[in-house]
Amino acid sequence: MLFSEQGWYREKNLFTPSVVTLTACCGVERFFYLIKKMQDIHSQ
């Protein structure tokens, strides 16, 4: 039981940073997309 709990914590610790990284990447992409969209509106 204790072993599986430790394994779960280790999995969670590996899983969480990747989710944070993924979210950050998606946020950055969306941010740049919004900037590009604003520039397109201004250039028209």
N, CA, C and O atoms as CSV, one atom per row, in Angstrom:
chain,resi,resn,atom,element,x,y,z
A,1,MET,N,N,0.841,-1.204,0.000
A,1,MET,CA,C,0.000,0.000,0.000
A,1,MET,C,C,0.873,1.251,0.000
A,1,MET,O,O,0.672,2.168,-0.796
A,2,LEU,N,N,1.838,1.267,0.902
A,2,LEU,CA,C,2.729,2.422,1.014
A,2,LEU,C,C,3.537,2.602,-0.275
A,2,LEU,O,O,3.763,3.725,-0.726
A,3,PHE,N,N,3.970,1.475,-0.861
A,3,PHE,CA,C,4.753,1.522,-2.095
A,3,PHE,C,C,3.942,2.145,-3.235
A,3,PHE,O,O,4.448,2.984,-3.979
A,4,SER,N,N,2.691,1.728,-3.360
A,4,SER,CA,C,1.845,2.248,-4.438
A,4,SER,C,C,1.557,3.740,-4.216
A,4,SER,O,O,1.445,4.504,-5.175
A,5,GLU,N,N,1.439,4.143,-2.955
A,5,GLU,CA,C,1.228,5.571,-2.669
A,5,GLU,C,C,2.446,6.370,-3.096
A,5,GLU,O,O,2.315,7.432,-3.705
A,6,GLN,N,N,3.645,5.858,-2.775
A,6,GLN,CA,C,4.871,6.540,-3.181
A,6,GLN,C,C,4.960,6.613,-4.701
A,6,GLN,O,O,5.350,7.635,-5.264
A,7,GLY,N,N,4.594,5.515,-5.355
A,7,GLY,CA,C,4.595,5.481,-6.815
A,7,GLY,C,C,3.641,6.517,-7.387
A,7,GLY,O,O,3.946,7.181,-8.378
A,8,TRP,N,N,2.479,6.646,-6.749
A,8,TRP,CA,C,1.476,7.616,-7.203
A,8,TRP,C,C,1.999,9.035,-7.050
A,8,TRP,O,O,1.806,9.874,-7.930
A,9,TYR,N,N,2.670,9.304,-5.916
A,9,TYR,CA,C,3.236,10.645,-5.709
A,9,TYR,C,C,4.301,10.937,-6.754
A,9,TYR,O,O,4.382,12.050,-7.273
A,10,ARG,N,N,5.117,9.936,-7.060
A,10,ARG,CA,C,6.183,10.122,-8.054
A,10,ARG,C,C,5.561,10.390,-9.426
A,10,ARG,O,O,6.015,11.275,-10.152
A,11,GLU,N,N,4.539,9.638,-9.774
A,11,GLU,CA,C,3.837,9.851,-11.056
A,11,GLU,C,C,3.257,11.261,-11.092
A,11,GLU,O,O,3.366,11.958,-12.101
A,12,LYS,N,N,2.641,11.678,-9.990
A,12,LYS,CA,C,2.010,12.992,-9.910
A,12,LYS,C,C,3.056,14.086,-10.074
A,12,LYS,O,O,2.820,15.085,-10.753
A,13,ASN,N,N,4.231,13.887,-9.439
A,13,ASN,CA,C,5.291,14.890,-9.530
A,13,ASN,C,C,5.864,14.982,-10.936
A,13,ASN,O,O,6.310,16.050,-11.355
A,14,LEU,N,N,5.856,13.863,-11.673
A,14,LEU,CA,C,6.309,13.889,-13.066
A,14,LEU,C,C,5.236,14.497,-13.966
A,14,LEU,O,O,5.537,15.197,-14.932
A,15,PHE,N,N,3.983,14.214,-13.629
A,15,PHE,CA,C,2.852,14.615,-14.460
A,15,PHE,C,C,2.568,16.114,-14.347
A,15,PHE,O,O,2.297,16.774,-15.350
A,16,THR,N,N,2.631,16.647,-13.126
A,16,THR,CA,C,2.250,18.043,-12.891
A,16,THR,C,C,3.110,19.037,-13.672
A,16,THR,O,O,2.549,19.914,-14.328
A,17,PRO,N,N,4.455,18.945,-13.635
A,17,PRO,CA,C,5.260,19.918,-14.391
A,17,PRO,C,C,4.957,19.909,-15.886
A,17,PRO,O,O,4.959,20.963,-16.522
A,18,SER,N,N,4.699,18.737,-16.449
A,18,SER,CA,C,4.403,18.663,-17.882
A,18,SER,C,C,3.093,19.372,-18.193
A,18,SER,O,O,2.971,20.021,-19.232
A,19,VAL,N,N,2.107,19.254,-17.297
A,19,VAL,CA,C,0.831,19.945,-17.486
A,19,VAL,C,C,1.038,21.452,-17.397
A,19,VAL,O,O,0.490,22.211,-18.196
A,20,VAL,N,N,1.836,21.880,-16.418
A,20,VAL,CA,C,2.134,23.312,-16.254
A,20,VAL,C,C,2.838,23.839,-17.496
A,20,VAL,O,O,2.503,24.912,-17.998
A,21,THR,N,N,3.820,23.077,-17.997
A,21,THR,CA,C,4.555,23.480,-19.197
A,21,THR,C,C,3.619,23.581,-20.390
A,21,THR,O,O,3.675,24.538,-21.162
A,22,LEU,N,N,2.756,22.577,-20.529
A,22,LEU,CA,C,1.799,22.549,-21.636
A,22,LEU,C,C,0.872,23.761,-21.568
A,22,LEU,O,O,0.631,24.425,-22.576
A,23,THR,N,N,0.360,24.039,-20.379
A,23,THR,CA,C,-0.538,25.185,-20.189
A,23,THR,C,C,0.185,26.478,-20.513
A,23,THR,O,O,-0.372,27.360,-21.168
A,24,ALA,N,N,1.431,26.595,-20.052
A,24,ALA,CA,C,2.215,27.805,-20.311
A,24,ALA,C,C,2.435,27.983,-21.811
A,24,ALA,O,O,2.295,29.090,-22.330
A,25,CYS,N,N,2.777,26.900,-22.510
A,25,CYS,CA,C,2.987,26.969,-23.957
A,25,CYS,C,C,1.709,27.400,-24.666
A,25,CYS,O,O,1.740,28.270,-25.538
A,26,CYS,N,N,0.592,26.795,-24.295
A,26,CYS,CA,C,-0.694,27.138,-24.914
A,26,CYS,C,C,-1.044,28.593,-24.631
A,26,CYS,O,O,-1.543,29.295,-25.510
A,27,GLY,N,N,-0.784,29.046,-23.411
A,27,GLY,CA,C,-1.059,30.427,-23.040
A,27,GLY,C,C,-0.221,31.390,-23.854
A,27,GLY,O,O,-0.723,32.412,-24.323
A,28,VAL,N,N,1.068,31.068,-24.028
A,28,VAL,CA,C,1.971,31.916,-24.811
A,28,VAL,C,C,1.522,31.966,-26.259
A,28,VAL,O,O,1.483,33.034,-26.869
A,29,GLU,N,N,1.179,30.793,-26.814
A,29,GLU,CA,C,0.718,30.747,-28.214
A,29,GLU,C,C,-0.525,31.597,-28.392
A,29,GLU,O,O,-0.628,32.358,-29.354
A,30,ARG,N,N,-1.473,31.471,-27.467
A,30,ARG,CA,C,-2.715,32.235,-27.543
A,30,ARG,C,C,-2.416,33.733,-27.419
A,30,ARG,O,O,-3.024,34.559,-28.101
A,31,PHE,N,N,-1.468,34.066,-26.536
A,31,PHE,CA,C,-1.071,35.454,-26.324
A,31,PHE,C,C,-0.515,36.049,-27.616
A,31,PHE,O,O,-0.916,37.140,-28.023
A,32,PHE,N,N,0.413,35.328,-28.264
A,32,PHE,CA,C,0.993,35.812,-29.524
A,32,PHE,C,C,-0.062,35.883,-30.621
A,32,PHE,O,O,-0.041,36.787,-31.457
A,33,TYR,N,N,-0.988,34.923,-30.611
A,33,TYR,CA,C,-2.072,34.913,-31.602
A,33,TYR,C,C,-2.933,36.165,-31.452
A,33,TYR,O,O,-3.324,36.779,-32.445
A,34,LEU,N,N,-3.225,36.538,-30.212
A,34,LEU,CA,C,-4.017,37.746,-29.960
A,34,LEU,C,C,-3.272,38.990,-30.427
A,34,LEU,O,O,-3.868,39.884,-31.027
A,35,ILE,N,N,-1.969,39.048,-30.152
A,35,ILE,CA,C,-1.157,40.196,-30.589
A,35,ILE,C,C,-1.170,40.290,-32.110
A,35,ILE,O,O,-1.338,41.372,-32.672
A,36,LYS,N,N,-0.993,39.151,-32.772
A,36,LYS,CA,C,-0.985,39.116,-34.235
A,36,LYS,C,C,-2.336,39.587,-34.783
A,36,LYS,O,O,-2.399,40.332,-35.761
A,37,LYS,N,N,-3.404,39.140,-34.138
A,37,LYS,CA,C,-4.746,39.518,-34.560
A,37,LYS,C,C,-4.937,41.038,-34.418
A,37,LYS,O,O,-5.508,41.684,-35.297
A,38,MET,N,N,-4.457,41.592,-33.309
A,38,MET,CA,C,-4.549,43.037,-33.075
A,38,MET,C,C,-3.777,43.791,-34.155
A,38,MET,O,O,-4.258,44.793,-34.685
A,39,GLN,N,N,-2.574,43.303,-34.480
A,39,GLN,CA,C,-1.756,43.943,-35.514
A,39,GLN,C,C,-2.469,43.889,-36.858
A,39,GLN,O,O,-2.435,44.862,-37.611
A,40,ASP,N,N,-3.113,42.768,-37.172
A,40,ASP,CA,C,-3.846,42.624,-38.435
A,40,ASP,C,C,-4.986,43.640,-38.502
A,40,ASP,O,O,-5.229,44.246,-39.546
A,41,ILE,N,N,-5.684,43.821,-37.373
A,41,ILE,CA,C,-6.791,44.788,-37.329
A,41,ILE,C,C,-6.256,46.201,-37.559
A,41,ILE,O,O,-6.857,46.987,-38.292
A,42,HIS,N,N,-5.121,46.519,-36.930
A,42,HIS,CA,C,-4.545,47.864,-37.058
A,42,HIS,C,C,-4.011,48.119,-38.467
A,42,HIS,O,O,-4.073,49.241,-38.970
A,43,SER,N,N,-3.486,47.066,-39.096
A,43,SER,CA,C,-2.875,47.248,-40.418
A,43,SER,C,C,-3.920,47.403,-41.524
A,43,SER,O,O,-3.601,47.885,-42.610
A,44,GLN,N,N,-5.160,47.000,-41.259
A,44,GLN,CA,C,-6.199,47.088,-42.299
A,44,GLN,C,C,-6.635,48.535,-42.529
A,44,GLN,O,O,-7.499,48.794,-43.367
